[in-house]
């Protein structure tokens, strides 16, 4: 059994990766700065679940704080899931995104070099492919023209990882995520927002014509792929993404059917930071990791809605805007 350092452990994906590692008998040192990029009550909820598990320890640390990162104990591998995420928010405060996503990654790579940690995993994003990506998108597609500071910051983190692999032989896996959803998901993303707004009879804010689409990926599938990518790979960039693409209009209709009530849609102009579509080519993940998505979109949406109903007594108050 191994000891893993998981950054962003109170985050949506970080909490699920940590939970699965703990179930497998590993120990997890979790760190998170518990910022208010979205409603911190969601992070506190996830963290409480992890702290009830043997083998989990937690420290409140900002990975952009070099001195704090230098004080971390050794581990077998770093799983860097701490990030400022969200294309729209990055336009409003790009400095916060570069502090966490670039400087934070640099601090962790320096920690690995200094402590002799041989494995580093970086969570990246499908947003890195920009507007002209082929569909489905392979890892060989250009990532040189990001559309938002968020994607640019992740590109910076990726190339930093390559430089530390080249200089110091650190084994690096970069996993590019495609639109992750599921129970206790990020409340600033469409899946959580739509479920809450439809369930509670609130206005559903739809930006653009509704024909924009996403290849959604259930969080358990993402967590499994992330853990699989901890194997020695040298330096590899690997897509982890959903196999079912749906438009926003189609997603709303699916949720209306599952919840049993209509959405009250309020339309807004499209946001220029939003991508029109994404769809992952996961051939490489199948070949290198023996991974592919297992949870269908309808099943995953049903699980999200069931979670929201169970936790409605507090989740109804989570801020979504």
N, C-alpha and C positions, 0 to 999 in steps of 0.2 A: 504494500500500500504506500501511496505517495502523499506528500504534503504540498498542496498547491496554494499559491497566492492569487486570489481573484479580486481584481479591482472592479469597482462598480457593483459590489456584491449585493447592494440593496436595490439595484436596478432591475428592470424587467427580465432581461436575458441573464444577467449576472446571478440573480437569485435562483433561477431555474437550473443553471449550470452548477451552482454551488450545491443545491439540493440533490441533484443526481450524483455528483461526486461523493457526497456524504453517504448516500444510499449504497454506493459501491464500496464503502469502507475506507475511503480516503479521509484525510484531514484537510480542512480549508481555513486559511487565514484570509478573512474578508476585510477589505477596506473600501470606504466610500466617504465622500464629504457631505452626503445628505443635503445637497443644495436644493434650492427651490425653483429649479428650471421648470418643473411641473409640481403639482400639489404634493408636498413631502409626506402627507399622510399615507400615500400609496407606498412610498419607500419604507416607512415605519412599519406598515402591515407586513411587507415581505420580510423585513429584517426580523421581526418577532418570530416568524415561522422558522427562520434559520437558527436563531439563538436557542430554540427549544431542542435542537439536534446536538447530540454529542459529537465532538470532533470539530466544531465550528468556533472560531474566535473572531472577534471584530474589533477594529480600530477605526475611529473617525479621522480620516486623513485625506487631504487634497493632493492628488498626484502631481499637480503643478507646483507644489511646495517641495523644492529640491531637498531641503534639510530633513523634512519629514520622511521622504522616501529613502534617504540615506540611512535612516534608523531602523528600517525594516529587517526582520530576521531572514536568514537564508531559506530557500525552498527548492523543490525540484523543478518547478516550472511557473512562469508568470502567465496568467490569462488576463489580458488587458481588455476588460469590457467597460471600463470607465470612459465616458465620453459625454461631451455636449452634443446632443443630437437634435435634428430637426432643421429642415431647409429654410423655413420661414424665419424661425428664431435667429438663425445665423446671420440673416441680413440685418436684423435689428442690433445684434451685439456680437460682431465677428471676433472681437478681442477675447471674449470668454471662450469661444470655440477654439481659438488657436492656443490659448493657455492650457486648456485641458488636453486637447487632441494632439497637439504637436509638442509643446513643452513637457506635458505630462508623459507622453510616450518617450521622449528623450530621457527624462529622469529615470524611468523604469528600465530603459535599455542600459543606462549607465550603472544602475543597480545590478543588472544581470552581469555586466562585464566585471564589476568589482567583486561580486560575490561568487562568480563562477557558475551562474545559473545557465544551463545549456539550452533550455527551451523557452521560446517566447511566442505567445499567440496574440495577434492583434485583431480586434473586431473592426472591420471596415464596412463600406456601404455600397449599395447598387447605385447610389446617386453619383458616384465617381465617373460613371460612363457618359454622363452628359445627355445631350438632346438627340444625337444622331446615331445611337447605338443600334446595331442589327438585333432583330428579335427572332428567337431567344438569344440572349447576349452571352457570348463566351468571354472568358477571362482575357483573351487576346484582343478584344475590342479596345479602341483607344480610350484612355482615361486622362488625356492631356488637356481637355477643355471642360473643366467642371463649371457648373452653372451657378453655384452658390458657395459662400465661404465654408459652409459645412463640408461639402465635397472636397474643396480645396485643402482644408485642414486634414482630412483623412488621406488625401494623396500625399501630403507632406509627411504624415506619420508612416505611410507605407514605404516611402523612399528612405526615410531614416532607418527603418528596420532593415532594409536591404544593405545600407552602408554598414550597419553593425554586424550583419551576417558576413559581409565581405571582409571586414577588418578583423573581427574577433571570432568568427566561426559559430556565432549563435544560431541555432536552428530556429527558423521562423516560419510560422504559418499565418498567413493573412486570410481571414475569412470575410468575404463580402456578403453581407446580409441583404435580403430582399423583403422588405415590408413585413415585419414580424407582428403577430397578434396572438391573443389568447387570454386566459383568466389573469386578472391583476395586471393587465397591460398598461402601456403608457396612456394617460388620459388626454394627451395632446394629439393623439392619432385617431384616424377616422373610425377604426373598429370600435374602440371604447366609446367614442363620442356618439356614434350612430346608435349603438346599443342603449346607451343611457337616455339619449334624447327620445328615441322611439318608445322605449319602455315607460318613461316617465311623462310622456305626452308633451315634451318640450319642443320648441322649434328646432328643426334640423337644418344647420347651416351648410349649404352646398355651394362650393366655389367652382365656377366654370359650368360647362354644359352637362356635366354628369357622365360624359362618354370617356373621360380619362379613366385609365384602368391600372390595376396592380396585380402582380403575381404574389398573393399573400402566402405567408409561411407560418405554420403553427409553431409556437414557442418550444414545444417538446422536440420537434424535428430539428429546430435550430440548435437546441442544447445538445442533442445527440451528435450532430455534425461537428459542433465546436469541440466536444470532448474527443471525438474520433481524430480531429486534426492535431491532437497533442502528440501523435506518433512522430518519429523522426522523418523529416521531409526535405531538409536542406533549407531552401527558401522557396515557398510556393504560395501563390495567390489562388484561392478557391472560392467559387460561388456557392452559397447555400441559399436556395430559394424555392418558392412554391411552384407546383406543377399545374395550378389552376389559376388562370387569369380572369378577372371579372371587372366590369366597369363599376363606377360608383352607383349608377342607377340600378345595376343588377344587384349590387350588394345591399342597397336599401330595400329592394323588393324581397330579397332573401330574408333579411332581418324582420321585415314586416310579417312575413309568413311565420317565422319562428316565434316571434313575440306575440302575434295575434292582434296587432293594432296598426293603423296606418301612420306613416310619418307625416309630420307637418313641415314641409320643406320650404325654407326661405333661401332664395337664390342670391348669390353674390358674384361679382366679376372674378374671373380666374386670377390666381396669384402668379406673378411671373417667375417666382422661385420654384414652383411646382413642376415636376416632370410630367409629361403627358402619359407615359406608360412605362412599365418595366416588366421583364420576363426573363428569368434566369435559365441559361444553359448550364445544367449540372452534370454534364458528361464527365468532367474532371473529378468532381466529388465522388461519382460512382466508381471511377477507376482507381483513385488514390485512397479513398476512405471507405469504400463499399457502402456509400450512403445515398439515400434518396428519400424524399418526403413520404411519410406514411399516413398522415392525418389529412383526410379530405376536407375541403373548405366547408361543406355543410356541417360535418361533424364538429369541426373546430369552432364555427360560429355558435353551434348549439352549446358547446362547453363554455364559451365565453358568456353567453346569456344566462346559463344556469348558475355560473359563478356570481354574476351581477345580482341575480334574484336572491341568492343565498346571503350575500353581503350587502344587500340593499340598505339595511339600517344605517350604515355609515357611508357606503360608496355613493349613495345618492347625493351626498354633500361635496364630493370631489369636484374641484374646479376643472372645467374642460376648455375654457377660453382664456 
